[in-house]
Amino acid sequence: MAMNYNKLWKLLIDRGLLKKDLREMTGISTNALAKMGKGGDVSTEVLRKICTALDVKLEDIVEIVPDEYK
């Protein structure tokens, strides 16, 4: 299973925010943002901080998708 953060990136665009703005609002590291940009796993603490800062639910920013079979 893989993480997909497309909902988060769209939400940022809709609100006129940059990833830099998100990092400043939440205090998360650039490393965590980079992992998310690559669809990687981040801690629930990072996800909680994002949800709190943006006043959204977890399902509004991330979804778990099956790995593609090769």
C-alpha positions as CSV (number, residue, x, y, z in Angstrom):
1,M,0.0,0.0,0.0
2,A,1.2,3.5,-0.8
3,M,0.3,6.9,0.6
4,N,-1.2,9.5,-1.7
5,Y,-1.2,13.1,-0.6
6,N,-2.8,14.6,-3.8
7,K,-5.8,15.8,-1.7
8,L,-3.4,17.8,0.5
9,W,-1.6,19.4,-2.5
10,K,-5.0,20.3,-4.1
11,L,-6.2,21.8,-0.7
12,L,-3.1,23.9,-0.5
13,I,-3.6,25.2,-4.1
14,D,-7.3,26.0,-3.3
15,R,-6.3,28.0,-0.3
16,G,-3.5,29.8,-2.0
17,L,-0.8,28.2,0.2
18,L,2.7,26.9,-0.7
19,K,4.4,23.9,0.9
20,K,6.6,26.5,2.7
21,D,3.5,28.0,4.2
22,L,2.4,24.6,5.4
23,R,5.7,23.9,7.0
24,E,5.7,27.3,8.8
25,M,2.1,26.8,10.0
26,T,2.7,23.3,11.3
27,G,6.4,23.2,12.4
28,I,7.0,20.0,10.4
29,S,10.4,19.5,8.9
30,T,11.4,19.9,5.3
31,N,12.3,16.2,5.4
32,A,8.7,15.2,6.3
33,L,7.4,17.4,3.4
34,A,9.9,15.8,1.0
35,K,8.8,12.3,2.1
36,M,5.2,13.3,1.5
37,G,6.1,14.7,-1.9
38,K,7.4,11.2,-2.9
39,G,4.3,9.4,-1.4
40,G,6.3,8.2,1.6
41,D,5.2,7.4,5.1
42,V,5.3,10.1,7.8
43,S,4.4,9.9,11.4
44,T,0.8,10.4,12.7
45,E,2.1,13.4,14.6
46,V,3.0,15.1,11.3
47,L,-0.5,14.3,9.9
48,R,-2.2,15.5,13.1
49,K,-0.3,18.8,12.9
50,I,-1.4,19.3,9.3
51,C,-5.0,18.5,10.1
52,T,-5.0,20.9,13.1
53,A,-3.4,23.7,11.2
54,L,-5.7,23.4,8.2
55,D,-8.8,22.4,10.2
56,V,-9.5,19.3,8.2
57,K,-9.9,15.6,8.8
58,L,-7.3,13.0,7.9
59,E,-9.3,11.7,5.0
60,D,-9.2,15.3,3.5
61,I,-5.5,15.2,3.1
62,V,-4.3,11.6,2.5
63,E,-5.5,8.3,1.1
64,I,-4.0,4.8,1.1
65,V,-3.9,3.3,-2.4
66,P,-2.9,-0.3,-3.4
67,D,0.5,-0.8,-4.9
68,E,0.4,-1.3,-8.7
69,Y,1.2,-4.8,-9.7
70,K,4.0,-5.2,-12.1
